């Protein structure tokens, strides 16, 4: 039972609307699907279309767009680590992550629209974009994403419910990517085009929706694991655990390193793929079958990826419950790598690329759905070994890898395009990019991720934290006098 002490966090507008010990459908749907979907919608659009917007609508150079994300990555990593420690040190009736979710209803929605307010030209425009870019990726997004990721590990200790929570949250993320890569490209190619004012109006509407969705997420979530310490008033709750001790705890655990390396290869290669998708569809794939419309071609490939991901949502949880999250994830990663080889060998053929993309997305589905649950398992294992909860630190590093993936992926892609001689001023339908530029786009969209999937399969087969997890969780509860 939660404390009845009255303060800001249990007023009429800020109290949790969840009062069940079990995670029920309203919490699952509103707290772990609708909320994250709205919060991450702008990110999904940015992943797919920001490169095109900055490069072709605002006319910013490839060299600027290569340098900006690389420089910003330092700020992004620092911000995520700081936010992780702020979360770890937050002691409120709302929990340690949920207060930051509430703050994000303002910060994330405002920051998401700033890059679409461009009042200047030349150097002033570049300065504005650099500031706006970092307000989003180095401030607002780390606050939300670290807190959002932490929610999985503190929502419950019940592994099956935790897997379901992680699955819903990642389905929301995939739905966001679908909206950004399926719906928005058609709007961009047929309505927005190169009209900066229209881009602003659409992104303002997205920002308002995000604020409302994040508030819903805050109201329909609850931190049951955090409440264990609040109820028992444990020593760990009273004393602040230094970041040095937290780092020692995670750095000494091999499974922590394995899952982080797995996620680094998986997320960064995916970011390069997503960032290059639009221009791959414009300049590489043969769009004759779809009336020479690159927006429709991109939508087709997005649907080809989304359908198997949606189907996989039905059977991934039963499979992982029966055979284990790591084993199922590894087998499916190999399927994804095979799909990548098919797409790469026939990169101009929209039908075969579509089949390859379908296999790749099917193969990635357990990793997408279960990564947060696997991280939560490692956090519980570290708590069993050391007595320390490392939610904030682990999720801040996880969030750093996620947020840095997009800018670093963009930088890698822009560097490849620069070397290959890609011409951003070439108008679609009035000429073709060079063979080297097309090859660079194919490498970015297909081959980098395909190789990464093979590496990820090897890593995840070494991940065996689930073997004794139930016994370790029971021991943790015994230490706290909860059973």
C-alpha positions as CSV (number, residue, x, y, z in Angstrom):
1,X,0.0,0.0,0.0
2,X,1.3,3.4,-0.9
3,X,1.8,6.2,1.6
4,X,-1.1,8.5,2.2
5,X,1.0,11.5,3.1
6,X,-0.4,14.5,1.2
7,X,1.9,16.6,-0.9
8,X,2.2,18.0,-4.4
9,X,2.5,14.5,-5.9
10,X,-1.0,13.3,-4.8
11,X,-3.1,16.3,-5.6
12,X,-6.0,16.1,-8.0
13,X,-3.8,16.9,-11.1
14,X,-0.7,14.9,-10.2
15,X,-1.7,11.8,-8.3
16,X,-1.4,8.4,-10.1
17,X,-4.7,7.0,-11.3
18,X,-3.3,3.5,-10.9
19,X,-4.2,1.7,-7.6
20,X,-3.7,-2.0,-8.5
21,X,-0.8,-4.1,-7.5
22,X,-1.1,-5.9,-10.8
23,X,-0.5,-4.1,-14.1
24,X,-3.9,-3.9,-15.8
25,X,-4.8,-2.9,-19.3
26,X,-5.5,0.9,-18.7
27,X,-2.0,1.3,-17.3
28,X,-0.6,-0.8,-20.1
29,X,-2.4,1.0,-22.9
30,X,-2.2,4.6,-21.6
31,X,1.0,4.5,-19.6
32,X,3.1,2.3,-21.8
33,X,1.7,2.8,-25.3
34,X,-0.2,6.0,-25.9
35,X,2.1,8.1,-23.7
36,X,5.4,6.9,-25.3
37,X,3.8,7.1,-28.7
38,X,2.9,10.7,-28.3
39,X,6.2,11.6,-26.6
40,X,8.4,10.0,-29.3
41,X,6.4,11.0,-32.3
42,X,8.6,14.0,-33.1
43,X,11.7,11.7,-32.7
44,X,10.2,9.3,-35.2
45,X,9.7,12.1,-37.7
46,X,13.2,13.4,-37.1
47,X,14.8,10.0,-37.6
48,X,13.2,9.6,-41.0
49,X,12.9,13.2,-42.3
50,X,15.2,15.6,-40.4
51,X,18.1,15.0,-42.7
52,X,15.9,15.9,-45.7
53,X,14.4,18.9,-43.9
54,X,17.7,20.4,-42.9
55,X,19.5,19.6,-46.1
56,X,16.9,20.2,-48.7
57,X,14.3,22.5,-47.1
58,X,16.6,24.8,-45.1
59,X,19.6,24.3,-47.5
60,X,22.2,23.4,-44.8
61,X,25.3,21.8,-46.1
62,X,26.4,18.2,-45.7
63,X,29.6,19.4,-43.9
64,X,27.5,21.3,-41.3
65,X,25.1,18.4,-40.9
66,X,28.1,16.1,-40.3
67,X,29.8,18.3,-37.7
68,X,26.7,19.3,-35.7
69,X,25.6,15.8,-34.6
70,X,29.2,14.7,-33.8
71,X,29.8,17.8,-31.6
72,X,26.4,17.5,-30.0
73,X,27.0,13.9,-29.0
74,X,29.3,15.0,-26.2
75,X,26.6,17.1,-24.8
76,X,24.0,14.3,-25.3
77,X,26.1,11.8,-23.3
78,X,26.8,14.2,-20.5
79,X,23.1,15.2,-20.3
80,X,21.9,11.6,-20.1
81,X,24.4,10.8,-17.3
82,X,23.3,13.9,-15.4
83,X,19.6,13.0,-15.8
84,X,20.3,9.5,-14.7
85,X,21.8,10.7,-11.5
86,X,19.0,13.2,-10.9
87,X,16.5,10.3,-11.3
88,X,18.5,8.1,-8.9
89,X,18.4,10.9,-6.3
90,X,14.7,11.8,-6.7
91,X,12.7,10.7,-3.7
92,X,9.1,11.6,-4.2
93,X,5.8,9.9,-3.6
94,X,5.4,9.9,-7.4
95,X,8.6,7.8,-7.6
96,X,12.0,8.7,-9.0
97,X,11.2,8.6,-12.8
98,X,7.6,9.8,-13.0
99,X,8.3,13.4,-11.8
100,X,10.6,13.8,-14.8
101,X,8.0,12.3,-17.1
102,X,5.7,15.1,-15.9
103,X,8.3,17.8,-16.6
104,X,8.8,16.4,-20.1
105,X,5.2,17.3,-21.0
106,X,6.6,20.8,-21.3
107,X,10.2,20.5,-22.2
108,X,9.9,17.8,-24.9
109,X,6.9,19.4,-26.6
110,X,8.5,22.8,-26.7
111,X,11.9,21.7,-27.9
112,X,10.5,19.5,-30.7
113,X,9.2,22.5,-32.6
114,X,12.1,24.9,-32.3
115,X,14.0,23.6,-35.3
116,X,11.0,24.6,-37.4
117,X,11.1,28.2,-36.3
118,X,13.8,29.6,-38.6
119,X,13.9,33.4,-38.5
120,X,17.2,34.0,-40.2
121,X,19.6,33.1,-43.1
122,X,23.2,32.2,-43.4
123,X,25.3,31.9,-40.3
124,X,22.5,33.0,-38.0
125,X,20.4,30.2,-39.3
126,X,23.1,27.7,-38.6
127,X,23.5,29.0,-35.0
128,X,19.7,28.8,-34.4
129,X,19.5,25.2,-35.7
130,X,22.6,24.2,-33.6
131,X,20.9,25.6,-30.5
132,X,17.5,24.2,-31.2
133,X,19.0,20.8,-32.1
134,X,20.8,20.6,-28.8
135,X,17.8,21.8,-26.8
136,X,16.0,18.8,-28.2
137,X,18.7,16.1,-28.2
138,X,20.8,17.3,-25.3
139,X,18.1,18.5,-22.9
140,X,14.5,17.6,-23.5
141,X,14.9,14.1,-25.0
142,X,17.4,12.8,-22.4
143,X,15.0,13.9,-19.6
144,X,12.1,12.1,-21.1
145,X,13.8,9.0,-22.5
146,X,15.9,8.2,-19.5
147,X,12.8,8.5,-17.2
148,X,10.7,6.6,-19.7
149,X,13.2,3.7,-19.9
150,X,13.6,3.6,-16.1
151,X,9.8,3.0,-15.8
152,X,10.2,-0.6,-17.0
153,X,12.5,-1.7,-14.3
154,X,10.6,0.1,-11.5
155,X,7.1,-0.7,-12.6
156,X,7.1,-4.3,-11.2
157,X,9.4,-7.2,-10.4
158,X,7.1,-9.7,-12.1
159,X,9.1,-10.8,-15.1
160,X,6.2,-11.7,-17.4
161,X,4.5,-8.4,-16.6
162,X,7.8,-6.6,-17.1
163,X,8.2,-8.2,-20.5
164,X,4.7,-7.1,-21.4
165,X,5.4,-3.5,-20.3
166,X,8.6,-3.5,-22.3
167,X,6.8,-4.9,-25.3
168,X,4.1,-2.3,-25.2
169,X,6.6,0.5,-24.8
170,X,8.7,-0.7,-27.7
171,X,5.6,-1.3,-29.8
172,X,4.9,2.4,-29.2
173,X,8.4,3.2,-30.4
174,X,7.9,1.1,-33.5
175,X,4.5,2.7,-34.2
176,X,6.3,6.1,-34.0
177,X,8.9,4.9,-36.5
178,X,6.1,3.7,-38.7
179,X,4.3,7.0,-38.6
180,X,7.6,8.8,-39.3
181,X,8.6,6.6,-42.2
182,X,5.2,5.6,-43.7
183,X,2.7,8.5,-43.2
184,X,4.9,11.5,-42.9
185,X,6.9,10.9,-46.2
186,X,3.7,11.0,-48.2
187,X,2.7,14.2,-46.4
188,X,6.1,15.7,-47.0
189,X,6.4,14.8,-50.7
190,X,2.8,15.8,-51.6
191,X,1.9,18.6,-49.2
192,X,4.8,20.1,-47.3
193,X,7.4,19.8,-50.0
194,X,10.0,22.6,-49.4
195,X,7.6,25.0,-47.7
196,X,9.1,25.7,-44.3
197,X,6.0,27.4,-43.0
198,X,3.9,24.2,-43.6
199,X,6.6,22.1,-41.8
200,X,6.2,24.4,-38.8
201,X,2.4,24.2,-38.6
202,X,2.5,20.4,-38.8
203,X,5.2,20.1,-36.1
204,X,3.4,22.5,-33.8
205,X,0.4,20.2,-33.9
206,X,2.7,17.2,-33.1
207,X,4.1,19.1,-30.2
208,X,0.7,19.8,-28.7
209,X,-0.3,16.1,-29.1
210,X,3.0,15.1,-27.4
211,X,2.3,17.2,-24.3
212,X,-1.1,15.7,-23.8
213,X,0.1,12.1,-24.3
214,X,3.0,12.5,-21.8
215,X,0.6,13.8,-19.2
216,X,-1.6,10.8,-19.7
217,X,1.5,8.6,-19.3
218,X,2.3,10.2,-16.0
219,X,-1.2,9.8,-14.6
220,X,-1.5,6.1,-15.7
221,X,1.8,4.7,-14.4
222,X,3.1,3.6,-11.0
223,X,6.6,2.7,-9.6
224,X,6.0,-0.5,-7.5
225,X,9.7,-1.3,-7.1
226,X,10.5,2.2,-5.9
227,X,7.6,2.0,-3.4
228,X,9.3,-1.0,-1.8
229,X,12.1,1.3,-0.5
230,X,9.7,4.1,0.3
231,X,7.6,1.7,2.4
232,X,10.5,0.1,4.2
233,X,12.4,3.4,4.6
234,X,15.6,1.4,3.8
235,X,19.2,2.6,4.3
236,X,19.6,2.9,0.6
237,X,16.7,5.3,0.5
238,X,18.2,7.5,3.2
239,X,21.7,7.6,1.8
240,X,22.8,8.7,-1.6
241,X,24.8,6.1,-3.4
242,X,27.7,7.7,-5.2
243,X,28.1,7.4,-9.0
244,X,31.5,5.8,-8.4
245,X,29.8,2.9,-6.5
246,X,27.1,2.6,-9.1
247,X,29.8,2.5,-11.8
248,X,31.7,-0.2,-9.9
249,X,28.5,-2.2,-9.6
250,X,27.7,-2.2,-13.3
251,X,31.2,-2.3,-14.6
252,X,31.9,-5.5,-12.7
253,X,29.0,-7.4,-14.3
254,X,29.7,-9.1,-17.6
255,X,26.0,-9.4,-18.5
256,X,25.7,-5.6,-18.2
257,X,28.5,-5.2,-20.8
258,X,27.0,-7.8,-23.1
259,X,23.6,-6.2,-23.2
260,X,25.0,-2.7,-23.7
261,X,27.3,-3.8,-26.5
262,X,24.3,-5.6,-28.1
263,X,22.2,-2.5,-27.9
264,X,25.0,-0.2,-29.2
265,X,25.4,-2.3,-32.4
266,X,21.6,-2.8,-32.8
267,X,20.6,0.8,-32.2
268,X,23.4,2.7,-34.0
269,X,23.1,0.5,-37.2
270,X,19.4,1.0,-37.1
271,X,19.8,4.8,-36.9
272,X,22.0,4.8,-39.9
273,X,19.4,2.7,-41.8
274,X,16.5,5.0,-40.8
275,X,18.4,8.2,-41.5
276,X,19.2,7.0,-45.1
277,X,15.9,5.5,-45.9
278,X,14.3,8.6,-47.6
279,X,17.3,9.2,-49.9
280,X,17.7,5.5,-50.6
281,X,14.2,5.5,-51.9
282,X,14.8,8.7,-53.9
283,X,18.1,7.8,-55.5
284,X,18.7,4.0,-55.4
285,X,15.6,1.9,-55.6
286,X,13.7,1.6,-59.0
287,X,10.4,3.5,-58.3
288,X,8.9,2.7,-61.7
289,X,6.4,0.2,-60.2
290,X,5.0,3.0,-58.0
291,X,4.7,5.8,-60.5
292,X,8.2,7.2,-59.8
293,X,7.1,8.5,-56.4
294,X,9.8,8.1,-53.8
295,X,7.3,8.9,-51.0
296,X,5.1,5.9,-51.9
297,X,8.2,3.7,-52.3
298,X,9.3,4.6,-48.8
299,X,5.8,3.9,-47.5
300,X,5.8,0.5,-49.2
301,X,9.1,-0.4,-47.6
302,X,7.9,0.9,-44.2
303,X,4.8,-1.2,-44.5
304,X,6.9,-4.2,-45.5
305,X,8.8,-3.8,-42.2
306,X,5.8,-2.8,-40.1
307,X,3.6,-5.8,-40.9
308,X,6.0,-8.5,-39.6
309,X,6.7,-6.4,-36.6
310,X,3.0,-6.1,-35.8
311,X,2.5,-9.9,-36.3
312,X,5.5,-10.6,-34.1
313,X,3.9,-8.7,-31.3
314,X,1.4,-11.6,-31.0
315,X,4.0,-14.4,-30.5
316,X,7.2,-12.8,-29.2
317,X,6.0,-12.7,-25.6
318,X,4.8,-16.3,-25.5
319,X,8.0,-17.5,-27.2
320,X,10.3,-15.5,-24.8
321,X,8.3,-16.7,-21.8
322,X,8.8,-20.3,-22.9
323,X,12.3,-20.3,-24.3
324,X,13.9,-17.2,-22.8
325,X,14.3,-13.7,-24.0
326,X,18.0,-14.0,-25.1
327,X,17.6,-17.3,-27.0
328,X,14.6,-16.2,-29.0
329,X,16.3,-12.8,-29.7
330,X,19.5,-14.5,-31.0
331,X,17.7,-16.9,-33.4
332,X,15.6,-14.0,-34.8
333,X,18.7,-11.8,-35.3
334,X,20.1,-14.4,-37.6
335,X,16.8,-14.3,-39.6
336,X,17.2,-10.6,-39.8
337,X,20.7,-10.8,-41.1
338,X,19.6,-13.2,-43.9
339,X,17.0,-10.7,-44.9
340,X,19.6,-8.0,-45.1
341,X,21.8,-10.0,-47.4
342,X,18.8,-10.5,-49.8
343,X,18.0,-6.8,-49.8
344,X,21.6,-5.8,-50.3
345,X,22.1,-8.1,-53.3
346,X,19.1,-6.7,-55.1
347,X,19.1,-3.1,-53.9
348,X,17.4,-1.7,-57.0
349,X,14.5,-4.1,-57.0
350,X,11.6,-2.8,-54.8
351,X,10.0,-6.2,-54.5
352,X,13.1,-8.1,-53.3
353,X,14.2,-5.2,-51.1
354,X,10.7,-5.2,-49.6
355,X,11.0,-9.0,-48.8
356,X,14.5,-8.5,-47.4
357,X,13.3,-5.6,-45.2
358,X,10.4,-7.7,-44.0
359,X,12.8,-10.5,-42.9
360,X,15.1,-7.9,-41.2
361,X,12.2,-6.4,-39.3
362,X,10.8,-9.8,-38.3
363,X,14.3,-10.7,-37.1
364,X,14.7,-7.6,-35.0
365,X,11.3,-7.9,-33.3
366,X,12.3,-9.7,-30.1
367,X,15.2,-7.3,-29.6
368,X,12.9,-4.3,-30.1
369,X,10.3,-5.6,-27.8
370,X,12.4,-7.1,-25.0
371,X,15.5,-4.9,-24.7
372,X,14.2,-2.9,-21.8
373,X,13.0,-6.1,-20.0
374,X,16.5,-7.7,-20.5
375,X,18.1,-4.5,-19.0
376,X,15.7,-4.6,-16.1
377,X,16.7,-8.3,-15.5
378,X,20.4,-7.2,-15.3
379,X,19.5,-4.4,-12.9
380,X,17.8,-6.9,-10.6
381,X,20.8,-9.2,-10.9
382,X,23.2,-6.4,-9.9
383,X,20.9,-5.5,-7.0
384,X,21.1,-9.2,-5.8
385,X,24.9,-9.1,-6.0
386,X,25.7,-5.7,-4.6
387,X,22.5,-4.5,-2.9
388,X,22.4,-1.4,-5.1
389,X,19.7,-0.3,-7.5
390,X,21.4,1.1,-10.7
391,X,18.2,2.0,-12.6
392,X,19.2,5.7,-13.2
393,X,22.8,5.0,-14.2
394,X,22.0,2.0,-16.5
395,X,19.0,3.7,-18.2
396,X,21.0,7.0,-18.6
397,X,23.7,5.1,-20.5
398,X,21.0,3.2,-22.4
399,X,19.3,6.5,-23.3
400,X,22.7,8.0,-24.2
401,X,23.2,5.2,-26.7
402,X,19.7,5.6,-28.1
403,X,19.8,9.4,-28.4
404,X,23.4,9.5,-29.7
405,X,22.5,6.9,-32.3
406,X,20.6,9.4,-34.5
407,X,23.2,12.2,-34.6
408,X,26.1,9.8,-34.9
409,X,24.3,7.7,-37.5
410,X,23.5,11.0,-39.4
411,X,27.2,12.0,-39.3
412,X,28.4,8.6,-40.5
413,X,25.9,8.7,-43.4
414,X,26.8,12.3,-44.3
415,X,30.5,11.4,-44.2
416,X,29.8,8.5,-46.6
417,X,27.8,10.7,-48.9
418,X,30.5,13.4,-48.9
419,X,33.2,10.9,-49.8
420,X,30.9,9.4,-52.5
421,X,30.1,12.8,-54.0
422,X,26.4,12.9,-53.3
423,X,24.8,16.0,-54.8
424,X,22.0,17.5,-52.5
425,X,21.1,20.0,-55.1
426,X,20.0,17.4,-57.7
427,X,16.2,17.4,-58.1
428,X,14.5,14.1,-58.0
429,X,13.3,13.1,-61.5
430,X,15.7,15.4,-63.3
431,X,18.9,13.4,-63.0
432,X,20.6,10.5,-61.2
433,X,23.1,10.4,-58.4
434,X,26.5,8.9,-59.2
435,X,27.1,5.1,-58.8
436,X,29.3,5.8,-55.8
437,X,26.6,7.9,-54.1
438,X,24.0,5.2,-54.7
439,X,26.4,2.6,-53.3
440,X,27.0,4.8,-50.2
441,X,23.2,4.9,-49.7
442,X,22.9,1.2,-50.1
443,X,25.7,0.6,-47.5
444,X,23.9,3.0,-45.1
445,X,20.4,1.6,-45.6
446,X,21.2,-2.1,-45.8
447,X,24.7,-3.5,-45.3
448,X,25.8,-1.7,-42.0
449,X,22.7,-3.0,-40.1
450,X,23.0,-6.5,-41.7
451,X,26.6,-6.9,-40.4
452,X,25.5,-5.6,-37.0
453,X,22.8,-8.2,-36.7
454,X,25.3,-10.9,-37.1
455,X,27.4,-9.4,-34.3
456,X,24.3,-9.0,-32.1
457,X,23.3,-12.6,-32.5
458,X,26.7,-13.8,-31.2
459,X,26.5,-11.4,-28.2
460,X,23.0,-12.3,-27.1
461,X,23.7,-16.0,-27.2
462,X,26.2,-15.3,-24.4
463,X,23.6,-13.5,-22.3
464,X,22.3,-16.0,-19.6
465,X,21.1,-13.7,-16.8
466,X,17.6,-15.2,-16.8
467,X,18.8,-18.6,-15.6
468,X,18.6,-17.8,-11.9
469,X,16.7,-14.6,-11.9
470,X,13.5,-15.7,-10.1
471,X,15.5,-17.0,-7.1
472,X,17.6,-13.8,-7.0
473,X,14.4,-11.7,-7.0
474,X,13.0,-13.7,-4.1
475,X,16.2,-13.2,-2.2
476,X,16.0,-9.4,-2.7
477,X,12.5,-9.4,-1.3
478,X,13.6,-11.5,1.7
479,X,16.3,-9.0,2.5
480,X,13.7,-6.2,2.5
481,X,11.3,-8.2,4.6
482,X,8.7,-8.3,1.9
483,X,8.2,-12.1,1.9
